[in-house]
Amino acid sequence: MPHRLTHHLKYLPLAAAIALAAGCAATSDSARPDTGLTPTYSLTNTYWKLTQLDGARVAMVPGQEREVRITLSDDGKVTGFTGCNRVMGGYTLAGTALRFTQLAGTRMACPPPLMQLESAVLANLNSVTGYRLEGEELILLKDGAPVARFESVYL
């Protein structure tokens, strides 16, 4: 009888290794990048790149080093870049109602096209009263009308 028990015990490490490997495989499967079939972005913790402002496409202008972008964190803060300067502040959210609060930024001077872009971006952010998500786009609204469109960017 002890011999039979020893015989089964010698396979126990193998069974444990198989179970452990199966557990690891399940973990690594769930950690794999998304296939693109399910959205992996949300309003918060997503890098949103500006694509339209007041209905017009936004493209990089000469001298612009970075794209206009915003990111809303789970703790009610917004950070981003407005074309010339970094911007930071807060936001309040209730359902689809969204308002940006206490927006402030760095104060670098930039060429006139960038300063105009920045002024328009800040004016739009300050006017926002709501949002909606469409596909991979964040649409900022003022009284139900789109004022800016952003697309999610995967870093």
WOPENOR-V50561 format. One record per residue. N is the residue number from 0. SS is DSSP state (@ for helix, = for strand, . for the rest). Layout:
# WOPENOR-V50561
((N:SS) (N:SS))
This chain:
# WOPENOR-V50561
((0:.) (1:@) (2:@) (3:@) (4:@) (5:@) (6:@) (7:@) (8:@) (9:@) (10:@) (11:@) (12:@) (13:@) (14:@) (15:@) (16:@) (17:@) (18:@) (19:@) (20:@) (21:@) (22:@) (23:@) (24:@) (25:@) (26:@) (27:@) (28:@) (29:@) (30:@) (31:.) (32:.) (33:.) (34:.) (35:.) (36:.) (37:.) (38:.) (39:.) (40:.) (41:.) (42:.) (43:=) (44:.) (45:.) (46:=) (47:=) (48:=) (49:=) (50:=) (51:=) (52:=) (53:.) (54:.) (55:=) (56:=) (57:.) (58:.) (59:.) (60:.) (61:.) (62:.) (63:.) (64:.) (65:.) (66:.) (67:.) (68:=) (69:=) (70:=) (71:=) (72:.) (73:.) (74:.) (75:.) (76:=) (77:=) (78:=) (79:=) (80:=) (81:.) (82:.) (83:.) (84:.) (85:=) (86:=) (87:=) (88:=) (89:=) (90:=) (91:=) (92:=) (93:=) (94:.) (95:.) (96:=) (97:=) (98:=) (99:=) (100:=) (101:=) (102:=) (103:=) (104:=) (105:.) (106:.) (107:.) (108:.) (109:.) (110:.) (111:@) (112:@) (113:@) (114:@) (115:@) (116:@) (117:@) (118:@) (119:@) (120:@) (121:@) (122:@) (123:@) (124:@) (125:@) (126:@) (127:.) (128:.) (129:=) (130:=) (131:=) (132:=) (133:=) (134:.) (135:.) (136:=) (137:=) (138:=) (139:=) (140:=) (141:=) (142:.) (143:.) (144:=) (145:=) (146:=) (147:=) (148:=) (149:=) (150:=) (151:=) (152:=) (153:.) (154:.))
